[in-house]
Amino acid sequence: MLKKLTAVLLAFLLLLTSFAAFAEETQSEEAEITETQEKEETILYVANPTVMRGEFFTEMWGNSTTDIDVRVLIHGLNLVKWENALGMFIPDDVVNKRVLTADTEDGGRLYTFELCEDLYWSDGTQITAWDYAFTVLFQIAPEIVATGGTPVHEDFLVGYEEYYNKEVSYFAGLKVLDDFTLQFHVQKDYVPFFYEFGLFYITPFPIEEIAPGCVVKDDGDGVYIANEDEEIEDPIFTSELIMQTVLDPNTGYAAHPKKVSGPYTLVSWDGLTGEFEINPYFKMDPYDHTKPTIDKLVFTLGDNNDMIEKLKNGELGLLNKVTKKDTIDAGLELAGFQYEAYPRVGLSYISFFCEKTAVSSKAVRQAIGYCVDRDLLVEGYTGDYGVKMPVWSGLAQWMYRVIMGVIEYPGRVPPSYDVKAVAKYEENKKEWEELNLDNVKRYSLQLDTAIKLLEDDGWTLNRDGNEFDPEKDDVRCKMIDGELIALDLVCWYPDGNYMAELFTEHLLPNLEKAGIKLTLKPLPMVDILSTWYDQVDREGDMIYLATNFDVVFDPVVNFLEDDGGNHTWNYTNLWDEELYEIALDMRETEPEDQLGYMKKWIKWQEEFMEELPMLPIYSNMYYDFFISDLQNYNVPTYVTWTQAIISATLSNGMEEVEAEKETEEAAE
């Protein structure tokens, strides 16, 4: 009887165990199904009205705003980050364990970056100090010039000139102390520097893809690029190698980077549209320490004529950097969608090719400035969403916002018991309040002023060399070095840009009255930028473009120096030593002396608008329109949409729309 009872109990226990196992297995399967449902792929379709050039690597071959956005998306782990609250660059604590500084006997300064050891490439391999060192060496390489690029001028580091000119084989200004420690030696001319840590705005680049067969070495004197196989005598790192590994349009790293360090990886790019996926090895965003959650991004060219309609019908989920008045108006009328408005950090402008004889004259450039009705241009293009810029600045730059009273001037109110500090604060406050742009030359429609400038500058002849008669002759001419030069000018503009129609209406007739003929010629955006960057033989005299400024406003980097020590503003080819000297003085301001920097900035603007290598047209508010499923998209607090998208989230609404489309297409 006991044996029988024991057997029954054992059978019952086995049955319970089986039920438990079955239940556990069922729960596990249900959990897997739930997890799969929760991980359903999210895709966001993004459009911007500016075409990508495919320069997703560095700005050495161009700097289109859309390409800048892509770089932020795929390249990350910068040594430093911009801190809005402080108004300065600081070391990024996601990348660095700590950063040490020490003054040197030569008057310079050492900066030692101790890197974190949990930084990885998108293929899972570790990022080390050698990768950052390669970035520096690659960007200053003289081999870049033969490829049509412009190397980064890093003369702030000791030994730069000697290394660049191949007088020595190593770069003394940068040393790799161990696999996770970099040391920079800043030369004395850059101490102080207003944007101090901005000098080290460096992301890692993979040597395996860009310079295969090469390695970075440091024998104690400084870093250099060497052949990985020491038995190979001829250097592998050459201009020919860069043309192949970086600039090949089908496989080069510039347009098709595979191994990256940013929050996303580039899956494909066909010349118009880029597709991106989350980088699973990305550590975290430097600002709010988040990771991206939107699985895929599809970034393409948007058309102002149909972007809003595509957003409305579900073809697009985010419209970025919308500036055209009619498009913004249509977006604001949408129901059930969201938008963010934020000031632009850049502006649009007409730039002169000052190497061309006619516009090499300041009087001619100024006369053209007095023929442009910028009020009507801005009203026609941006409406109430833009403003005529009196200086070379964007609405979002902190200097402009302070002087226009949009934001408070820097400085904290000291406690009342600190009498000396309060007195100093009140003194500074008064100086800040007295700052103004009153001495900046203002350009508005003043035809009489334009005509007088031209006459005083000698533009008094007609095409036959006789006295110019405004009733009979079409253009003014001037005899220069034995050649009769006519004010018969050409201005390039991006093909399809609506501003050309406004120029035709509000600029060309005024120029004609002053004796200047201007022909507007369209170019595809890719060719426009090649012309602007002087990468092709430049024809014409002027170009209409727009730009966004770097956070570090350091105009010195825009100047080139010739063998005689003279400086020209790059791309405009304007020779102006005073403009260069003021820019250099701005750079050398102590980081905490923001008032001093502002005074120099105003002086720089006065000289810039006097010489007028470029005529500012407008800066404006950017509008981003997007679907309600996109949440936590706070682009006003960031520089680009590609930074804001990291902390944003997306429900499956876009995928449902896409699924419906696929079903409809299958039915057809």
Secondary structure, DSSP 8 states (H G I E B T S, - for coil): -HHHHHHHHHHHHHHHHHHHHHHHHHHHHHHHHHHHHHT---EEEEEESS---S--S-GGG---HHHHHHHHHH----SEEEETTTTEEEE-TTTEEEEEEEE-TTS-EEEEEEE-S--B-TTS-B--HHHHHHHHHHHT-GGGGGGT------TTBTTHHHHHTTSSSSBTTEEEEETTEEEEEE-GGGSS-TTGGGGG------HHHHSTTEEEEESSS-EEEEESSTT--S-S--HHHHHHHTS-TTT-TTTS--S--SSEEEEEE-SS-EEEEE-TT----TTT-------EEEEEE--TTTHHHHHHTTS-SEEEEE--HHHHHHHHT-SSEEEEEEE-SEEEEEEE-TTSTGGGSHHHHHHHHTT--HHHHHHHHHGGGEEE-SSS--TT-HHHHHHTTSS--S-----TT-HHHHHHHHHHHHHHHH---TTS------HHHHHHHHHHTT--B-TTSSB--TTT-SS-EEEETTEEEE-EEEEEEETT-THHHHHHHHTHHHHHHHT-EEEEEEE-HHHHHHHHTT-S---SSEEEEEEE--SS--GGGGEEE-TTS-EEETTTTEE-HHHHHHHHHHHTS-TT-HHHHHHHHHHHHHHHHHH-SEEEEEEEEEEEEEETTEES--GGGSSSHHHHTTS-EE-THHHHHHHHHHHHHHH-
